Amino acid sequence: MAKIPKGLSDKDMLQGYVEQVTMESQFLAAEEAEDKRRRARAGLSKPEKNIALTGFTDELTEELGRKLLELKMELFRDGIRNYTMKIKKEGQSIIIKPVEIKQKADKRSGRR
């Protein structure tokens, strides 16, 4: 076995290396090519991250994030640090409401 010279870049070390073609790599390449063709036919550039977020534009997501940050800052100023967000639908409105989490008292020391 020959020694590997020091100070070579990754590109130089892998020069002349040819990866063996396996059945797995062939199938993966074929699936990827078919996926690209299917997306091109459907007019999709990239896959949706989550179907529940379909229809959310970047601007809408940013605006929602800003409003939630405002709410978090108001809660912090009011001294509420342990809370969870409850989400419910009323008619055609979605309501996000913070609910403070009450800590159970420690029975032994009487602390919260």
Beta strands, then each sheet from edge to edge (+ up, - down):
strand 1: 83-90
strand 2: 93-100
sheet 1: 1+ 2-
end
